[in-house]
Amino acid sequence: MKIAIIGCGNMGMAFAKSFVQYDLVKQNNLLLIEKSADRSATLRLEKAGVVVDTISARVGEMDLIILSVKPQDFNGVHESLRAVIQPNQVVLSIMAGIPIAQIQKKLNHSLVIRAMPNTPAMLGMGITGFTAAKEVDLASLRRVENLINATGRSIFLEDESMLDAVTALSGSGPAYFYYVVKAMIDAGKQMGFDDAVSALLVKQTMLGAYHLINTADKSLDELINAVASKGGTTEAALREFETGALSATLVAGIKAAQVRSTELSKG
Ligand SMILES: NC(=O)c1ccc[n+]([C@@H]2O[C@H](COP(=O)([O-])OP(=O)(O)OC[C@H]3O[C@@H](n4cnc5c(N)ncnc54)[C@H](OP(=O)(O)O)[C@@H]3O)[C@@H](O)[C@H]2O)c1
């Protein structure tokens, strides 16, 4: 399989490295198109693929073209891509907020798959929601699914509008997690620990608790109750969270992200 990746920043490179790691593509069949000179120099050092700085006719020789520039940079890409793209090529866009119909129109090309990954893809621990134009056949979809799964796990969505919910939940999700971790580390510091000790206490707690979610035969409520004994310390914290409507605020924040994603999709 031959793949071109247009825009090799954080996400583009997470994809490239995972494909190479799992031997899904040979390095000389991976065309990395990157505008930034600094970034290109790093990519050349890493030898992840063949690095170029502009879209050329060579892109038309690939089986798959991955669009991983920032959404606002798609305008600087679509005309040159439209000039070289071939009818049988599949386009995979991971750009947030640009609907399939818009990509099809700007590229004058029907075979478009749209995905929303998240940053743990850099470690092969991502989760990606994806959907496809009706013109994409099942074999092409499976091939792309296999590639996405090299970056973690994936979920296929029939309804493209649900990608806004994926964006809000798992696309932005790592930031919510860091936000909670940061608040806990701040609490530790306010109680007298230095940065490093507080960070160690919190990070190891989150890691261990995450594994208990997946291995203990208990619901989340049961796991909470196993820590929060009646009249105890955890209960005091949880009562304060409820007074501040923390849970409802988190839900409202995630829904606000979904609304924003929908707004961006409409341009
Ligand atoms: N980061 C996330 O959590 C996340 C999650 C899901 C989806 N996404 C989507 O993934 C895409 C990439 O995000 P990212 O975080 O990887 O961004 P990024 O690190 O900024 O990477 C984008 C790269 O594309 C380059 N570029 C811009 N215009 C180009 C062109 N015409 N030709 C070739 N390269 C070009 C940029 O160079 P310059 O810096 O010089 O402009 C930059 O190195 C975005 O559309 C985003 O919506 C991101």
The ligand as a MOL file (V3000), in Angstrom:
LIG
                    3D

  0  0  0     0  0            999 V3000
M  V30 BEGIN CTAB
M  V30 COUNTS 48 52 0 0 0
M  V30 BEGIN ATOM
M  V30 1 N -4.3160 17.4670 18.1060 0
M  V30 2 C -5.4350 16.8220 18.3910 0
M  V30 3 O -5.8020 16.5260 19.5490 0
M  V30 4 C -6.3290 16.3820 17.2540 0
M  V30 5 C -7.3180 15.4100 17.4980 0
M  V30 6 C -8.1250 15.0180 16.4180 0
M  V30 7 C -7.9620 15.5930 15.1680 0
M  V30 8 N -7.0140 16.5410 14.9810 0 CHG=1
M  V30 9 C -6.8900 17.1450 13.6550 0
M  V30 10 O -5.6590 16.7430 13.1080 0
M  V30 11 C -5.1810 17.7690 12.2420 0
M  V30 12 C -3.7290 18.0260 12.5600 0
M  V30 13 O -3.6180 18.4420 13.9190 0
M  V30 14 P -2.1940 18.5130 14.6250 0
M  V30 15 O -2.4420 18.7260 16.0560 0
M  V30 16 O -1.3320 17.3740 14.1530 0 CHG=-1
M  V30 17 O -1.6400 19.8830 13.9490 0
M  V30 18 P -0.1290 20.3190 13.7020 0
M  V30 19 O 0.7700 19.6820 14.7120 0
M  V30 20 O -0.1410 21.8190 13.5680 0
M  V30 21 O 0.2220 19.6740 12.2720 0
M  V30 22 C -0.1890 20.1890 11.0460 0
M  V30 23 C 1.0600 20.3060 10.1670 0
M  V30 24 O 0.6490 20.5780 8.8170 0
M  V30 25 C 1.5620 21.5120 8.2710 0
M  V30 26 N 0.9760 22.1570 7.0930 0
M  V30 27 C 0.1700 23.2420 7.0510 0
M  V30 28 N -0.1500 23.5370 5.7530 0
M  V30 29 C 0.4630 22.6010 4.9910 0
M  V30 30 C 0.5210 22.3540 3.5780 0
M  V30 31 N -0.1110 23.1490 2.7140 0
M  V30 32 N 1.2350 21.2910 3.1260 0
M  V30 33 C 1.8910 20.4980 4.0040 0
M  V30 34 N 1.9020 20.6860 5.3330 0
M  V30 35 C 1.1820 21.7280 5.8260 0
M  V30 36 C 1.8240 22.4460 9.4140 0
M  V30 37 O 2.9510 23.2540 9.1830 0
M  V30 38 P 2.9790 24.7620 9.8400 0
M  V30 39 O 3.0540 24.5450 11.3120 0
M  V30 40 O 4.1700 25.3930 9.2140 0
M  V30 41 O 1.6720 25.4110 9.4340 0
M  V30 42 C 1.9860 21.4670 10.5740 0
M  V30 43 O 3.3090 20.9850 10.6800 0
M  V30 44 C -6.0720 18.9930 12.4360 0
M  V30 45 O -6.9260 19.1620 11.3310 0
M  V30 46 C -6.8820 18.6680 13.6750 0
M  V30 47 O -8.1940 19.1850 13.5820 0
M  V30 48 C -6.1690 16.9310 15.9870 0
M  V30 END ATOM
M  V30 BEGIN BOND
M  V30 1 1 1 2
M  V30 2 2 2 3
M  V30 3 1 2 4
M  V30 4 1 4 5
M  V30 5 2 4 48
M  V30 6 2 5 6
M  V30 7 1 6 7
M  V30 8 2 7 8
M  V30 9 1 8 9
M  V30 10 1 8 48
M  V30 11 1 9 10
M  V30 12 1 9 46
M  V30 13 1 10 11
M  V30 14 1 11 12
M  V30 15 1 11 44
M  V30 16 1 12 13
M  V30 17 1 13 14
M  V30 18 2 14 15
M  V30 19 1 14 16
M  V30 20 1 14 17
M  V30 21 1 17 18
M  V30 22 2 18 19
M  V30 23 1 18 20
M  V30 24 1 18 21
M  V30 25 1 21 22
M  V30 26 1 22 23
M  V30 27 1 23 24
M  V30 28 1 23 42
M  V30 29 1 24 25
M  V30 30 1 25 26
M  V30 31 1 25 36
M  V30 32 1 26 27
M  V30 33 1 26 35
M  V30 34 2 27 28
M  V30 35 1 28 29
M  V30 36 1 29 30
M  V30 37 2 29 35
M  V30 38 1 30 31
M  V30 39 2 30 32
M  V30 40 1 32 33
M  V30 41 2 33 34
M  V30 42 1 34 35
M  V30 43 1 36 37
M  V30 44 1 36 42
M  V30 45 1 37 38
M  V30 46 2 38 39
M  V30 47 1 38 40
M  V30 48 1 38 41
M  V30 49 1 42 43
M  V30 50 1 44 45
M  V30 51 1 44 46
M  V30 52 1 46 47
M  V30 END BOND
M  V30 END CTAB
M  END
